Amino acid sequence: MYEIDGTDCIIVDLLMDDGRMSAAEIARRLGGDLSERAIRYRINRLQEEGVIQVLAVVNPKAIGYTIVADVWLHVESDAILEVAHKMVEHECVSYVACAIGETDVSVQLLGHSTDEIYRFITEVIGKTPGVIKTTTSIVPLVLKDIYQWRVPSSNDFRSEAEKV
């Protein structure tokens, strides 16, 4: 496990705001405490350790995929991974995870219309060998997604845990 420090957190936050921000600009925003070279080293280390990746994130709504649906699949116990891997193959699927609890596989779909989502669920997911039942929710509003998740400071995490 990689130990992230406060400076790394600031670098990550700045890159999340602007993934093309230069090391020189990050160094400037950090008040000159670290050189551009030191910042580049930290960014490279964060990438090599798998803490961050710098990449383009597509906004599905901007290209017409305005309908988001979460689909929970009840699957035969010996087919869970097979079904999950089958779901990964479809371009309209943006997220696949195996779950423990009430459902076995969680899938998120992106579509142009509710009809498109319905057809995919009934004609593809529902006919996939091993799928017993599906439960679907249309998601009209996403307030936060994984690409907006920030590394919590230990104090923030403790504060959240104390609320529970």
PyRosetta script that sets phi, psi and omega in degrees:
from pyrosetta import init, pose_from_sequence

init()
pose = pose_from_sequence("MYEIDGTDCIIVDLLMDDGRMSAAEIARRLGGDLSERAIRYRINRLQEEGVIQVLAVVNPKAIGYTIVADVWLHVESDAILEVAHKMVEHECVSYVACAIGETDVSVQLLGHSTDEIYRFITEVIGKTPGVIKTTTSIVPLVLKDIYQWRVPSSNDFRSEAEKV")
pose.set_psi(1, 135.7)
pose.set_omega(1, -179.2)
pose.set_phi(2, -84.5)
pose.set_psi(2, 131.6)
pose.set_omega(2, 176.6)
pose.set_phi(3, -88.8)
pose.set_psi(3, 112.3)
pose.set_omega(3, -179.5)
pose.set_phi(4, -94.3)
pose.set_psi(4, 135.3)
pose.set_omega(4, -179.8)
pose.set_phi(5, -106.7)
pose.set_psi(5, 179.8)
pose.set_omega(5, -177.2)
pose.set_phi(6, -60.5)
pose.set_psi(6, -38.5)
pose.set_omega(6, 178.9)
pose.set_phi(7, -66.5)
pose.set_psi(7, -42.2)
pose.set_omega(7, 176.5)
pose.set_phi(8, -58.7)
pose.set_psi(8, -42.5)
pose.set_omega(8, 179.8)
pose.set_phi(9, -60.2)
pose.set_psi(9, -42.4)
pose.set_omega(9, 179.4)
pose.set_phi(10, -65.4)
pose.set_psi(10, -43.5)
pose.set_omega(10, 178.3)
pose.set_phi(11, -59.8)
pose.set_psi(11, -46.0)
pose.set_omega(11, 179.6)
pose.set_phi(12, -61.4)
pose.set_psi(12, -45.7)
pose.set_omega(12, 179.0)
pose.set_phi(13, -59.4)
pose.set_psi(13, -43.8)
pose.set_omega(13, 179.6)
pose.set_phi(14, -63.9)
pose.set_psi(14, -41.0)
pose.set_omega(14, 178.7)
pose.set_phi(15, -68.9)
pose.set_psi(15, -30.9)
pose.set_omega(15, 176.2)
pose.set_phi(16, -68.0)
pose.set_psi(16, -34.7)
pose.set_omega(16, 177.0)
pose.set_phi(17, -71.0)
pose.set_psi(17, -35.1)
pose.set_omega(17, -179.6)
pose.set_phi(18, -153.2)
pose.set_psi(18, 96.6)
pose.set_omega(18, -177.2)
pose.set_phi(19, -63.5)
pose.set_psi(19, -12.9)
pose.set_omega(19, 179.1)
pose.set_phi(20, -102.7)
pose.set_psi(20, 8.5)
pose.set_omega(20, 179.4)
pose.set_phi(21, -61.6)
pose.set_psi(21, 133.7)
pose.set_omega(21, -178.1)
pose.set_phi(22, -75.8)
pose.set_psi(22, 157.7)
pose.set_omega(22, 176.7)
pose.set_phi(23, -61.7)
pose.set_psi(23, -34.9)
pose.set_omega(23, 179.1)
pose.set_phi(24, -63.1)
pose.set_psi(24, -43.1)
pose.set_omega(24, 179.5)
pose.set_phi(25, -67.0)
pose.set_psi(25, -40.2)
pose.set_omega(25, 177.9)
pose.set_phi(26, -62.3)
pose.set_psi(26, -44.7)
pose.set_omega(26, 178.7)
pose.set_phi(27, -59.0)
pose.set_psi(27, -42.7)
pose.set_omega(27, 179.1)
pose.set_phi(28, -61.6)
pose.set_psi(28, -44.1)
pose.set_omega(28, -178.5)
pose.set_phi(29, -69.0)
pose.set_psi(29, -23.4)
pose.set_omega(29, 176.2)
pose.set_phi(30, -83.5)
pose.set_psi(30, 5.1)
pose.set_omega(30, 175.7)
pose.set_phi(31, 81.6)
pose.set_psi(31, 17.3)
pose.set_omega(31, 176.7)
pose.set_phi(32, 77.7)
pose.set_psi(32, 10.0)
pose.set_omega(32, 178.7)
pose.set_phi(33, -67.3)
pose.set_psi(33, -30.7)
pose.set_omega(33, 178.4)
pose.set_phi(34, -122.8)
pose.set_psi(34, 146.8)
pose.set_omega(34, 179.1)
pose.set_phi(35, -77.3)
pose.set_psi(35, 164.6)
pose.set_omega(35, 175.8)
pose.set_phi(36, -57.2)
pose.set_psi(36, -41.8)
pose.set_omega(36, -179.9)
pose.set_phi(37, -62.2)
pose.set_psi(37, -42.4)
pose.set_omega(37, 179.1)
pose.set_phi(38, -64.8)
pose.set_psi(38, -38.2)
pose.set_omega(38, 177.9)
pose.set_phi(39, -65.5)
pose.set_psi(39, -46.0)
pose.set_omega(39, 178.2)
pose.set_phi(40, -58.2)
pose.set_psi(40, -41.7)
pose.set_omega(40, 178.6)
pose.set_phi(41, -60.9)
pose.set_psi(41, -45.4)
pose.set_omega(41, -179.5)
pose.set_phi(42, -64.4)
pose.set_psi(42, -42.3)
pose.set_omega(42, 179.0)
pose.set_phi(43, -61.8)
pose.set_psi(43, -46.2)
pose.set_omega(43, 179.0)
pose.set_phi(44, -60.6)
pose.set_psi(44, -42.0)
pose.set_omega(44, 179.9)
pose.set_phi(45, -65.2)
pose.set_psi(45, -41.4)
pose.set_omega(45, 177.2)
pose.set_phi(46, -61.1)
pose.set_psi(46, -38.1)
pose.set_omega(46, 178.2)
pose.set_phi(47, -71.1)
pose.set_psi(47, -46.0)
pose.set_omega(47, -178.8)
pose.set_phi(48, -62.1)
pose.set_psi(48, -34.5)
pose.set_omega(48, -179.9)
pose.set_phi(49, -81.6)
pose.set_psi(49, -3.5)
pose.set_omega(49, 178.7)
pose.set_phi(50, 78.9)
pose.set_psi(50, 13.5)
pose.set_omega(50, 179.6)
pose.set_phi(51, -73.3)
pose.set_psi(51, -40.6)
pose.set_omega(51, 179.0)
pose.set_phi(52, -133.3)
pose.set_psi(52, 160.3)
pose.set_omega(52, 166.5)
pose.set_phi(53, -138.2)
pose.set_psi(53, 140.2)
pose.set_omega(53, 179.4)
pose.set_phi(54, -102.0)
pose.set_psi(54, 117.9)
pose.set_omega(54, -176.8)
pose.set_phi(55, -156.8)
pose.set_psi(55, 168.8)
pose.set_omega(55, 176.9)
pose.set_phi(56, -82.2)
pose.set_psi(56, 141.9)
pose.set_omega(56, 176.3)
pose.set_phi(57, -115.5)
pose.set_psi(57, 122.3)
pose.set_omega(57, -178.6)
pose.set_phi(58, -79.9)
pose.set_psi(58, 137.4)
pose.set_omega(58, 172.7)
pose.set_phi(59, -95.7)
pose.set_psi(59, 101.3)
pose.set_omega(59, -175.2)
pose.set_phi(60, -56.6)
pose.set_psi(60, -37.4)
pose.set_omega(60, -178.0)
pose.set_phi(61, -63.5)
pose.set_psi(61, -32.7)
pose.set_omega(61, -179.2)
pose.set_phi(62, -66.3)
pose.set_psi(62, -20.6)
pose.set_omega(62, 179.8)
pose.set_phi(63, -114.9)
pose.set_psi(63, 22.8)
pose.set_omega(63, 170.8)
pose.set_phi(64, 96.5)
pose.set_psi(64, -3.5)
pose.set_omega(64, 177.4)
pose.set_phi(65, -88.4)
pose.set_psi(65, 79.9)
pose.set_omega(65, -171.4)
pose.set_phi(66, -92.9)
pose.set_psi(66, -10.4)
pose.set_omega(66, -179.0)
pose.set_phi(67, -105.7)
pose.set_psi(67, 126.4)
pose.set_omega(67, 176.4)
pose.set_phi(68, -116.6)
pose.set_psi(68, 134.2)
pose.set_omega(68, 178.0)
pose.set_phi(69, -133.3)
pose.set_psi(69, 136.5)
pose.set_omega(69, 171.0)
pose.set_phi(70, -98.7)
pose.set_psi(70, 130.5)
pose.set_omega(70, -178.7)
pose.set_phi(71, -126.2)
pose.set_psi(71, 126.5)
pose.set_omega(71, 177.9)
pose.set_phi(72, -107.0)
pose.set_psi(72, 128.9)
pose.set_omega(72, -175.7)
pose.set_phi(73, -109.4)
pose.set_psi(73, 130.7)
pose.set_omega(73, 168.0)
pose.set_phi(74, -93.6)
pose.set_psi(74, 125.4)
pose.set_omega(74, -171.2)
pose.set_phi(75, -130.2)
pose.set_psi(75, 148.8)
pose.set_omega(75, 173.6)
pose.set_phi(76, -56.2)
pose.set_psi(76, 136.8)
pose.set_omega(76, -171.1)
pose.set_phi(77, -58.3)
pose.set_psi(77, -30.7)
pose.set_omega(77, -179.5)
pose.set_phi(78, -87.9)
pose.set_psi(78, 4.9)
pose.set_omega(78, -177.2)
pose.set_phi(79, -121.8)
pose.set_psi(79, 6.9)
pose.set_omega(79, -173.5)
pose.set_phi(80, -57.8)
pose.set_psi(80, -55.2)
pose.set_omega(80, -178.2)
pose.set_phi(81, -64.7)
pose.set_psi(81, -38.3)
pose.set_omega(81, 179.4)
pose.set_phi(82, -61.7)
pose.set_psi(82, -45.5)
pose.set_omega(82, 178.9)
pose.set_phi(83, -64.7)
pose.set_psi(83, -44.4)
pose.set_omega(83, -180.0)
pose.set_phi(84, -59.4)
pose.set_psi(84, -45.0)
pose.set_omega(84, 178.9)
pose.set_phi(85, -64.9)
pose.set_psi(85, -33.8)
pose.set_omega(85, 176.9)
pose.set_phi(86, -64.4)
pose.set_psi(86, -40.2)
pose.set_omega(86, -179.8)
pose.set_phi(87, -65.6)
pose.set_psi(87, -36.4)
pose.set_omega(87, -179.5)
pose.set_phi(88, -58.1)
pose.set_psi(88, -30.8)
pose.set_omega(88, -175.2)
pose.set_phi(89, -68.4)
pose.set_psi(89, -18.1)
pose.set_omega(89, -173.5)
pose.set_phi(90, -89.0)
pose.set_psi(90, 133.0)
pose.set_omega(90, -177.2)
pose.set_phi(91, -65.9)
pose.set_psi(91, -28.6)
pose.set_omega(91, -178.3)
pose.set_phi(92, -79.6)
pose.set_psi(92, -4.8)
pose.set_omega(92, 179.9)
pose.set_phi(93, -93.2)
pose.set_psi(93, 123.1)
pose.set_omega(93, -177.9)
pose.set_phi(94, -102.8)
pose.set_psi(94, -12.1)
pose.set_omega(94, -174.8)
pose.set_phi(95, -157.2)
pose.set_psi(95, 134.9)
pose.set_omega(95, 174.8)
pose.set_phi(96, -140.1)
pose.set_psi(96, 132.6)
pose.set_omega(96, 177.0)
pose.set_phi(97, -146.9)
pose.set_psi(97, 145.7)
pose.set_omega(97, 171.2)
pose.set_phi(98, -86.9)
pose.set_psi(98, 143.2)
pose.set_omega(98, -175.0)
pose.set_phi(99, -123.4)
pose.set_psi(99, 161.6)
pose.set_omega(99, 172.1)
pose.set_phi(100, -119.9)
pose.set_psi(100, 123.5)
pose.set_omega(100, -179.1)
pose.set_phi(101, 140.6)
pose.set_psi(101, -136.6)
pose.set_omega(101, -173.7)
pose.set_phi(102, -69.7)
pose.set_psi(102, -31.6)
pose.set_omega(102, 178.4)
pose.set_phi(103, -121.9)
pose.set_psi(103, 167.6)
pose.set_omega(103, -174.8)
pose.set_phi(104, -104.1)
pose.set_psi(104, -37.4)
pose.set_omega(104, -177.9)
pose.set_phi(105, -135.1)
pose.set_psi(105, 136.5)
pose.set_omega(105, 177.2)
pose.set_phi(106, -113.2)
pose.set_psi(106, 131.3)
pose.set_omega(106, -176.6)
pose.set_phi(107, -132.2)
pose.set_psi(107, 140.3)
pose.set_omega(107, 172.2)
pose.set_phi(108, -115.3)
pose.set_psi(108, 132.4)
pose.set_omega(108, -179.1)
pose.set_phi(109, -112.9)
pose.set_psi(109, 148.4)
pose.set_omega(109, 172.7)
pose.set_phi(110, -120.7)
pose.set_psi(110, 133.6)
pose.set_omega(110, -179.4)
pose.set_phi(111, -147.9)
pose.set_psi(111, 168.7)
pose.set_omega(111, 177.9)
pose.set_phi(112, -82.6)
pose.set_psi(112, -24.8)
pose.set_omega(112, -176.6)
pose.set_phi(113, -153.4)
pose.set_psi(113, 163.6)
pose.set_omega(113, 176.3)
pose.set_phi(114, -66.7)
pose.set_psi(114, -31.0)
pose.set_omega(114, 176.8)
pose.set_phi(115, -62.0)
pose.set_psi(115, -42.5)
pose.set_omega(115, 179.1)
pose.set_phi(116, -62.4)
pose.set_psi(116, -43.7)
pose.set_omega(116, 178.1)
pose.set_phi(117, -62.7)
pose.set_psi(117, -47.2)
pose.set_omega(117, -179.7)
pose.set_phi(118, -58.6)
pose.set_psi(118, -47.1)
pose.set_omega(118, -180.0)
pose.set_phi(119, -60.8)
pose.set_psi(119, -41.7)
pose.set_omega(119, -179.3)
pose.set_phi(120, -65.2)
pose.set_psi(120, -42.1)
pose.set_omega(120, -179.4)
pose.set_phi(121, -66.1)
pose.set_psi(121, -44.1)
pose.set_omega(121, -176.0)
pose.set_phi(122, -79.8)
pose.set_psi(122, -37.1)
pose.set_omega(122, -174.5)
pose.set_phi(123, -92.9)
pose.set_psi(123, -22.7)
pose.set_omega(123, -178.4)
pose.set_phi(124, -111.9)
pose.set_psi(124, -64.0)
pose.set_omega(124, -176.5)
pose.set_phi(125, -62.5)
pose.set_psi(125, -50.2)
pose.set_omega(125, -176.7)
pose.set_phi(126, -62.1)
pose.set_psi(126, -24.3)
pose.set_omega(126, -179.9)
pose.set_phi(127, -99.3)
pose.set_psi(127, 5.2)
pose.set_omega(127, 177.6)
pose.set_phi(128, -74.9)
pose.set_psi(128, 126.7)
pose.set_omega(128, 179.4)
pose.set_phi(129, -55.5)
pose.set_psi(129, 131.5)
pose.set_omega(129, 180.0)
pose.set_phi(130, 102.7)
pose.set_psi(130, -21.8)
pose.set_omega(130, 179.7)
pose.set_phi(131, -78.1)
pose.set_psi(131, 124.5)
pose.set_omega(131, -179.1)
pose.set_phi(132, -94.9)
pose.set_psi(132, -43.2)
pose.set_omega(132, -173.0)
pose.set_phi(133, -157.4)
pose.set_psi(133, 150.7)
pose.set_omega(133, 173.7)
pose.set_phi(134, -125.5)
pose.set_psi(134, 150.6)
pose.set_omega(134, 172.1)
pose.set_phi(135, -129.0)
pose.set_psi(135, 129.8)
pose.set_omega(135, -173.3)
pose.set_phi(136, -123.8)
pose.set_psi(136, 140.4)
pose.set_omega(136, 171.3)
pose.set_phi(137, -129.0)
pose.set_psi(137, 129.5)
pose.set_omega(137, 172.2)
pose.set_phi(138, -79.6)
pose.set_psi(138, 135.2)
pose.set_omega(138, -176.3)
pose.set_phi(139, -106.4)
pose.set_psi(139, 100.4)
pose.set_omega(139, -177.0)
pose.set_phi(140, -77.0)
pose.set_psi(140, -20.4)
pose.set_omega(140, -174.9)
pose.set_phi(141, -148.7)
pose.set_psi(141, 125.1)
pose.set_omega(141, 174.8)
pose.set_phi(142, -110.6)
pose.set_psi(142, 119.2)
pose.set_omega(142, -177.9)
pose.set_phi(143, -90.7)
pose.set_psi(143, -27.6)
pose.set_omega(143, -178.7)
pose.set_phi(144, -152.2)
pose.set_psi(144, 136.2)
pose.set_omega(144, 178.3)
pose.set_phi(145, -127.2)
pose.set_psi(145, 171.3)
pose.set_omega(145, -172.9)
pose.set_phi(146, -56.8)
pose.set_psi(146, -36.4)
pose.set_omega(146, -178.6)
pose.set_phi(147, -71.8)
pose.set_psi(147, -5.6)
pose.set_omega(147, 175.7)
pose.set_phi(148, -105.0)
pose.set_psi(148, -2.2)
pose.set_omega(148, -179.2)
pose.set_phi(149, -70.4)
pose.set_psi(149, 133.4)
pose.set_omega(149, 179.8)
pose.set_phi(150, -111.0)
pose.set_psi(150, 150.1)
pose.set_omega(150, 177.5)
pose.set_phi(151, -64.8)
pose.set_psi(151, 122.4)
pose.set_omega(151, -179.3)
pose.set_phi(152, -74.4)
pose.set_psi(152, 141.9)
pose.set_omega(152, 171.8)
pose.set_phi(153, -74.1)
pose.set_psi(153, 154.1)
pose.set_omega(153, -177.5)
pose.set_phi(154, -58.7)
pose.set_psi(154, -32.6)
pose.set_omega(154, 178.7)
pose.set_phi(155, -67.2)
pose.set_psi(155, -41.7)
pose.set_omega(155, 178.9)
pose.set_phi(156, -61.6)
pose.set_psi(156, -43.0)
pose.set_omega(156, -178.2)
pose.set_phi(157, -64.7)
pose.set_psi(157, -44.5)
pose.set_omega(157, 178.6)
pose.set_phi(158, -62.4)
pose.set_psi(158, -41.6)
pose.set_omega(158, 179.9)
pose.set_phi(159, -60.9)
pose.set_psi(159, -42.4)
pose.set_omega(159, 179.4)
pose.set_phi(160, -65.6)
pose.set_psi(160, -42.3)
pose.set_omega(160, -178.8)
pose.set_phi(161, -64.5)
pose.set_psi(161, -36.0)
pose.set_omega(161, -179.1)
pose.set_phi(162, -68.6)
pose.set_psi(162, -26.5)
pose.set_omega(162, 179.4)
pose.set_phi(163, -69.3)
pose.set_psi(163, -25.8)
pose.set_omega(163, -175.9)
pose.set_phi(164, -76.2)
pose.dump_pdb("model.pdb")
